[in-house]
Amino acid sequence: GKVVQLRFADLELAHCEGSVPSSDGPVAVRWARSADAFTYRCRAPAGWRVQVENRPGLRLVEDRQ
């Protein structure tokens, strides 16, 4: 199985977005950090799994739009 691993760390960066190519199509990620949460969206090709590691322990909110 193919896996996208997101690791949220304790950084000063408030938001980020980007994409990378894969053999099955692009993987696109965007996230924003607030005082108590990471809100994120990850678009991966069909059949791929997304794993999230939350090192700071903030609340995770998945944006499904």
C-alpha positions as CSV (number, residue, x, y, z in Angstrom):
1,G,0.0,0.0,0.0
2,K,1.1,3.5,-0.7
3,V,1.1,6.0,2.2
4,V,1.3,9.7,2.6
5,Q,2.8,10.6,6.0
6,L,2.1,14.1,7.4
7,R,4.2,15.1,10.5
8,F,3.1,18.3,12.2
9,A,5.9,19.7,14.3
10,D,6.2,22.6,16.7
11,L,7.1,25.3,14.2
12,E,6.6,29.1,14.0
13,L,5.1,28.7,10.5
14,A,1.4,29.6,10.5
15,H,0.4,27.9,7.2
16,C,1.8,26.0,4.2
17,E,0.6,24.4,1.0
18,G,2.1,22.5,-1.9
19,S,2.1,19.4,-4.0
20,V,4.5,16.7,-5.2
21,P,4.1,14.4,-8.1
22,S,3.8,10.6,-7.6
23,S,3.6,7.7,-9.9
24,D,-0.3,7.8,-9.5
25,G,-0.8,11.5,-9.7
26,P,-0.2,14.5,-7.4
27,V,-0.3,14.6,-3.7
28,A,-1.5,18.0,-2.5
29,V,-1.3,19.2,1.1
30,R,-2.3,22.4,2.8
31,W,-2.5,23.3,6.5
32,A,-2.9,26.2,8.9
33,R,-2.0,26.4,12.5
34,S,-3.9,28.3,15.2
35,A,-3.2,28.6,18.9
36,D,-4.9,25.3,19.6
37,A,-5.3,23.4,16.3
38,F,-3.9,22.3,12.9
39,T,-6.5,22.4,10.1
40,Y,-5.3,20.4,7.2
41,R,-6.3,19.0,3.8
42,C,-4.5,16.2,2.0
43,R,-5.5,15.0,-1.5
44,A,-3.8,11.8,-2.5
45,P,-4.4,9.5,-5.4
46,A,-7.0,6.8,-5.1
47,G,-5.8,3.8,-3.1
48,W,-3.3,5.8,-1.0
49,R,-3.6,6.1,2.8
50,V,-2.9,9.3,4.8
51,Q,-1.2,9.0,8.2
52,V,-0.9,12.0,10.5
53,E,1.6,12.4,13.3
54,N,0.8,15.3,15.6
55,R,4.0,16.0,17.6
56,P,2.8,19.2,19.4
57,G,-0.5,17.5,20.4
58,L,-2.7,20.3,19.1
59,R,-6.3,19.4,18.0
60,L,-6.4,18.1,14.4
61,V,-9.2,19.3,12.1
62,E,-9.5,17.7,8.7
63,D,-10.8,20.0,6.0
64,R,-12.9,17.7,3.7
65,Q,-14.0,20.3,1.2
